[in-house]
Each structure stands twice: as structure tokens, then as C-alpha cells.
């Protein structure tokens, strides 16, 4: 009886170890997550939230404390807001990021 219980506990421990190893292998195979700010025609997207104005985005960046590594403009009509977003990101102390613009801007 005792031998059966110990055998079951050992198998459960081995199963848990294998699951954690598989998760580790999976996470290493994923590409590195890039934090980005996307400026669309109707909103500004940062991480998991959307903001209507650049001033609201500034609050979101300050609260998240995670530096954006890429700024993307999707609508040329929002170029003014995009320049404001770049200024806000620089004011927060983040200097190293990529900028992506549409070809027709």
C-alpha cells in the first residue's frame, strides 16, 4: 500500500517536472515581445489599451513604466498626433525606439 502511494507521488512529481520543462521550451521558442505604440485613425493603441488622445497615452506610458520599442503610424492624417506621441515618449526618458511610417506619407 505504502509503496503504491510513493510510486504515485513520484509519477506526479515527474509529470509536473515534464510540464514545466515543456512550458520553458515553448516560451524560449516564442519571438521576443516588442512593446509598441500604434497610431490609428481613431485611436492610439499601447500594450492592451486604447487611448483617444496623446495626453491620455502619456498617463498610460507613465503608469506602465514599460518603454515602447516601436512607434507605428497607420494613418497619415494623424501625423500631428504621431509627432506629439514621439515627444511624449522622449519626455518619459525613452530614447531608443523604431519609427514606422506608411509609404505614402
Secondary structure, 3 states (H helix, E strand, C coil): CHHHHHHHHHHHHHHHHHHHHHHHHHHHHCCCCCCEEEECCCCEEECCEEECCHHHHHHHHHHHCCCCCEEEECCHHHHHHHHHHHHHHHHCCCCCCEEECCCCC
